[in-house]
Amino acid sequence: MARDYNKEYKASRTPERRQDNIMRQRARRLMIKEHGASALKGKEVDHKNMNASDNRRTNLQILSKAANRRKQPKRS
């Protein structure tokens, strides 16, 4: 079955998803401010409790992309 790119695009524009994306970007900027851009090059900012809107410093950590993907829950 082929992907429906229009449907995926429309789903990504919902207010909830946009707000989640804004919070993830904010977390990345906080970590860049604290550790520098070179420390995050090729890495991702992980939310330990998997809540994108929880940007407390104690909830954020820097992980490699592979480690962050392994941590994510399985999707069906």
GROMACS elastic network, one bead per residue, 0.5 to 0.9 nm:
[ bonds ]
;  ai    aj funct       b0    kb
    3     6     6  0.89033   500
    3     7     6  0.87123   500
    3     8     6  0.84083   500
    4     7     6  0.54289   500
    4     8     6  0.64206   500
    4     9     6  0.87873   500
    5     8     6  0.50120   500
    5     9     6  0.60610   500
    5    10     6  0.85804   500
    6     9     6  0.50938   500
    6    10     6  0.61813   500
    6    11     6  0.85899   500
    7    10     6  0.51964   500
    7    11     6  0.61691   500
    7    12     6  0.87017   500
    8    11     6  0.51202   500
    8    12     6  0.62836   500
    8    13     6  0.89172   500
    9    12     6  0.51790   500
    9    13     6  0.65889   500
   10    13     6  0.52850   500
   10    14     6  0.71491   500
   11    14     6  0.58553   500
   11    17     6  0.80233   500
   12    15     6  0.85700   500
   12    16     6  0.88556   500
   12    17     6  0.59546   500
   12    18     6  0.70607   500
   13    16     6  0.83145   500
   13    17     6  0.66103   500
   13    18     6  0.61658   500
   14    17     6  0.54620   500
   14    18     6  0.62022   500
   14    19     6  0.86605   500
   15    18     6  0.51081   500
   15    19     6  0.60820   500
   15    20     6  0.86397   500
   16    19     6  0.51990   500
   16    20     6  0.62854   500
   16    21     6  0.87254   500
   17    20     6  0.50482   500
   17    21     6  0.62090   500
   17    22     6  0.86450   500
   18    21     6  0.50948   500
   18    22     6  0.62237   500
   18    23     6  0.87274   500
   19    22     6  0.50371   500
   19    23     6  0.62708   500
   19    24     6  0.87028   500
   19    53     6  0.83288   500
   20    23     6  0.51703   500
   20    24     6  0.62640   500
   20    25     6  0.87172   500
   20    51     6  0.89619   500
   20    52     6  0.59394   500
   20    53     6  0.65336   500
   21    24     6  0.50807   500
   21    25     6  0.62224   500
   21    26     6  0.85687   500
   21    52     6  0.80378   500
   22    25     6  0.51850   500
   22    26     6  0.61776   500
   22    27     6  0.87379   500
   22    53     6  0.88339   500
   23    27     6  0.62412   500
   23    28     6  0.87293   500
   23    52     6  0.61003   500
   23    53     6  0.54803   500
   23    54     6  0.81288   500
   23    55     6  0.75345   500
   24    27     6  0.51100   500
   24    28     6  0.63691   500
   24    29     6  0.87685   500
   24    45     6  0.81059   500
   24    46     6  0.89977   500
   24    47     6  0.88021   500
   24    52     6  0.59168   500
   24    53     6  0.74370   500
   24    55     6  0.82963   500
   25    28     6  0.51076   500
   25    29     6  0.62731   500
   25    30     6  0.86858   500
   26    29     6  0.51195   500
   26    30     6  0.62301   500
   26    31     6  0.87536   500
   26    55     6  0.79151   500
   27    30     6  0.50938   500
   27    31     6  0.63304   500
   27    32     6  0.86720   500
   27    45     6  0.70529   500
   27    46     6  0.87818   500
   27    47     6  0.86614   500
   27    52     6  0.84347   500
   27    53     6  0.88113   500
   27    54     6  0.87750   500
   27    55     6  0.58282   500
   27    56     6  0.86713   500
   27    57     6  0.88040   500
   27    60     6  0.75949   500
   28    31     6  0.51782   500
   28    32     6  0.61667   500
   28    33     6  0.85989   500
   28    40     6  0.85584   500
   28    44     6  0.78036   500
   28    45     6  0.59310   500
   29    32     6  0.50166   500
   29    33     6  0.61166   500
   29    34     6  0.86264   500
   30    33     6  0.51220   500
   30    34     6  0.63001   500
   30    35     6  0.86587   500
   30    55     6  0.86008   500
   30    57     6  0.85207   500
   31    34     6  0.50039   500
   31    35     6  0.58010   500
   31    36     6  0.73052   500
   31    37     6  0.83522   500
   31    40     6  0.80002   500
   31    45     6  0.74798   500
   31    57     6  0.85096   500
   31    60     6  0.80996   500
   31    61     6  0.83392   500
   31    62     6  0.81182   500
   32    35     6  0.52769   500
   32    37     6  0.50561   500
   32    38     6  0.82826   500
   32    39     6  0.77010   500
   32    40     6  0.69453   500
   33    36     6  0.57267   500
   33    37     6  0.77575   500
   35    38     6  0.80075   500
   35    39     6  0.60793   500
   35    40     6  0.77992   500
   36    39     6  0.56583   500
   36    40     6  0.71607   500
   37    40     6  0.53675   500
   37    41     6  0.63322   500
   38    41     6  0.51585   500
   38    42     6  0.88547   500
   39    42     6  0.86061   500
   39    43     6  0.79476   500
   39    62     6  0.85475   500
   40    44     6  0.66452   500
   40    45     6  0.79307   500
   40    62     6  0.71468   500
   40    63     6  0.86470   500
   40    64     6  0.89222   500
   41    44     6  0.82591   500
   42    64     6  0.71078   500
   42    65     6  0.74122   500
   43    62     6  0.66786   500
   43    63     6  0.57746   500
   43    65     6  0.56601   500
   43    68     6  0.89702   500
   44    61     6  0.83774   500
   44    62     6  0.57668   500
   44    63     6  0.54569   500
   44    64     6  0.60017   500
   44    65     6  0.59322   500
   44    68     6  0.73227   500
   45    60     6  0.65098   500
   45    61     6  0.56832   500
   45    63     6  0.62778   500
   45    64     6  0.86005   500
   45    68     6  0.84205   500
   46    49     6  0.88072   500
   46    50     6  0.77252   500
   46    52     6  0.88105   500
   46    59     6  0.80836   500
   46    60     6  0.56231   500
   46    61     6  0.52187   500
   46    62     6  0.59863   500
   46    63     6  0.64318   500
   46    68     6  0.66585   500
   47    50     6  0.50278   500
   47    51     6  0.62899   500
   47    52     6  0.63959   500
   47    53     6  0.89050   500
   47    54     6  0.74563   500
   47    55     6  0.75926   500
   47    59     6  0.55995   500
   47    61     6  0.67105   500
   48    51     6  0.77732   500
   48    58     6  0.85179   500
   48    59     6  0.52471   500
   48    60     6  0.61480   500
   48    61     6  0.71495   500
   49    52     6  0.84584   500
   49    54     6  0.81453   500
   49    59     6  0.67562   500
   49    60     6  0.88578   500
   50    53     6  0.89517   500
   50    54     6  0.84213   500
   50    59     6  0.89294   500
   50    72     6  0.81635   500
   51    54     6  0.55518   500
   51    55     6  0.84564   500
   52    55     6  0.71608   500
   54    57     6  0.89666   500
   54    59     6  0.70550   500
   54    60     6  0.85942   500
   55    58     6  0.82629   500
   55    59     6  0.65014   500
   55    60     6  0.67246   500
   56    59     6  0.53019   500
   56    60     6  0.67475   500
   57    60     6  0.53551   500
   57    61     6  0.81198   500
   58    61     6  0.79453   500
   62    68     6  0.88884   500
   63    66     6  0.80528   500
   63    67     6  0.60877   500
   63    68     6  0.59165   500
   64    67     6  0.52683   500
   64    68     6  0.62020   500
   64    69     6  0.86642   500
   65    68     6  0.51854   500
   65    69     6  0.61988   500
   65    70     6  0.87228   500
   66    69     6  0.51780   500
   66    70     6  0.62790   500
   66    71     6  0.87572   500
   67    70     6  0.51651   500
   67    71     6  0.63541   500
   68    71     6  0.51607   500
   68    72     6  0.66309   500
   69    72     6  0.53961   500
   69    73     6  0.86710   500
   70    73     6  0.80349   500
   72    75     6  0.88276   500
